[in-house]
């Protein structure tokens, strides 16, 4: 009577396990980190330029500043620092949409978000009609020392800006601009939002 020897398991299973582990590690290294992958796509834009976002086009009309601002239909506000006002034209694409997120990115690397359509730091921008531009304004109160070299980020979704792209407006402001703004005696008049700024197409 012959004695049967113990059968060794096939080597194929062990090789597949090793390959799966190697492949998993490689994929982990290739995929972006969670913090990086959750950031919105940023579109840099300067004064006079237009940022093509996923839900609309954002044109930067002007950047100005002063120690006091006079919102349309509101009370004049005075700052111990300086107000920075960015006038914009927002043209929604596909459906009406708002710009509800704004943040000052100052020259110290800080990101200071601000929300709301009124107040000392606010963004007022509602695109009421698709493919027709609306006048908008973002105004932020800031430490004068933090403004030279700063930028303002703007996006349609205030609670979760990852679902759209984001415009990053390079203010193009230097120390002499800020000094001139601080010396301005008259309040800076802010334009009324939601007002169409171009002739409607027939």
Secondary structure as GFF3:
##gff-version 3
##sequence-region A 1 202
A	DSSP	alpha_helix	11	30	.	.	.	ID=ss1
A	DSSP	alpha_helix	34	37	.	.	.	ID=ss2
A	DSSP	beta_strand	42	46	.	.	.	ID=ss3
A	DSSP	beta_strand	50	53	.	.	.	ID=ss4
A	DSSP	beta_strand	56	70	.	.	.	ID=ss5
A	DSSP	beta_strand	76	92	.	.	.	ID=ss6
A	DSSP	beta_strand	97	98	.	.	.	ID=ss7
A	DSSP	beta_strand	101	105	.	.	.	ID=ss8
A	DSSP	beta_strand	111	114	.	.	.	ID=ss9
A	DSSP	beta_strand	122	124	.	.	.	ID=ss10
A	DSSP	beta_strand	126	127	.	.	.	ID=ss11
A	DSSP	beta_strand	134	142	.	.	.	ID=ss12
A	DSSP	three_ten_helix	144	146	.	.	.	ID=ss13
A	DSSP	beta_strand	151	155	.	.	.	ID=ss14
A	DSSP	three_ten_helix	161	163	.	.	.	ID=ss15
A	DSSP	beta_strand	166	170	.	.	.	ID=ss16
A	DSSP	alpha_helix	175	183	.	.	.	ID=ss17
A	DSSP	beta_strand	188	189	.	.	.	ID=ss18
###
